[in-house]
Amino acid sequence: MDRENSPDISIQPEVSALPEISILIVSYNTRELTLAAIDSVARQTHTPHEIIVVDNRSSDGSKDAIAAHPAAPRLIALDDNIGFARANNLAARHARADTLLLLNPDTVVLDHAIDRLMEFARQNPSAQIWGGRTLFADGSLNPSSCWQRISLWSTFCRTTGLAAIFPNSPLFNAEAIGGWARDRERNVDIVSGCFFMIPKSLWNKLGGFDPAFYMYGEEADLCLRAHRQGARPAITPGATIIHLGGASERTRAAKMIKLLCAKITLINRHLPAWQRPLARLLMRLWPLTRQVALGAISLLSGADKHKQSAAEWRDVWRRRAEWQNGYRSDRDRLPVGAGSSLASLPPSPKPNIQ
């Protein structure tokens, strides 16, 4: 059944003026943060725009509060949580602009960042995917606005602790582009989904996010598929937002389990076939090495924070059956390069809609 016509979905009517950009926000139990994000968009954005919010069955009153917001966002209220990737795909189907901007609910737009990102996109059309600079609430750098692709080397550095020991090293912390302050324009492999601009035509060509990714990793998968279509994602420090990060996650263990599922799925999809077995083994050992290292540090230091972190990693390791094979999808068995768009791949299982 098409979710757009399903009885468990409520969609507010669109306005008449044609926007230049459609801003997509997925909300899940982040009412106050989502309202603050919408406030900042309305206050800081002069480019003609529409705001589309998909609420993934929040239980904190988000739906009513968003519907009543004076910025008049278009609300798609769901009766089940379909995840970040599917929710963005749903929002994109209702978008009327030629440009899409994915914006996390735990963000605050600063200094006309969306307008600046639009201008950056106009000046750098060959990038085809654009992002900005992200800060924490205290104004310090949040480096998660962009990444380099996962590799066998980066996975080795993560599991052995080299990335944690040398966080500012571009060699040992390659995925996080260690040591770079995100203070200049640069091409990157991956733009974070928290502040992610893309032409709707390219989004449609790629089939949007692969819904096999429930949460985390979907933008990495899309960027790497786009790269095979000629895209060269880029970021600019001229477009800066605050991104708190992880606001909808109840526990660190829950976040890490989803992240590990995504990482292993990315290994299955985007590493050369001969590297995948070793890369999967290294990624599966990462929680165990973190648990051992933090346990040893807590014994030596007596610090509660290390003891708590070790316990969280122990929980992740104990629950390894949930993540060690990645997200389940027939697409994982396809060879690298076997089709750059989801249109050429088997359909993902559809959510159960009553």
Secondary structure, DSSP 8 states (H G I E B T S, - for coil): --GGG-TTEEE----SS--SEEEEEEESS-HHHHHHHHHHHHHH--S-EEEEEEE-S-SSSHHHHHHT-TT--EEEEESS--HHHHHHHHHHHH--SSEEEEE-TTEEE-TTHHHHHHHHHHH-GGG-SEEEEEE-TTS-EEGGGEE----HHHHHHHHHTHHHHSTT-TTTTTTTTTT--S-S-EE-SEE-TTEEEEEHHHHHHHTSS-TT-SSSSHHHHHHHHHHHTT---EEEEEEEEEE---TT-S-HHHHHHHHHHHHHHHHHHHS-GGGHHHHHHHHHHHHHHHHHHHHHHHHHH--HHHHHHHHHHHHHHHTGGGTTT-S--GGGGS-TTS-SSGGGS---------
